[in-house]
């Protein structure tokens, strides 16, 4: 097994790990990634909330129900595809 090779006498492993980007650039990238995540989550939640409102409202036309159902199907299909990576 591979773990047996790690305990063999005379075998030593060494290595160093370093970030390929400077710490300041990494902090800016993380800030932009979090900002993009928050904005896209707000847009997604707004779209889903409005679609659910239109779908469940009794005073809206049938065209609005079809639009809302189509939008929800597309959103949930996209989220499912993103989750299972296909």
Order of alpha helices (4+ residues) and beta strands (2+ residues): alpha-alpha-alpha
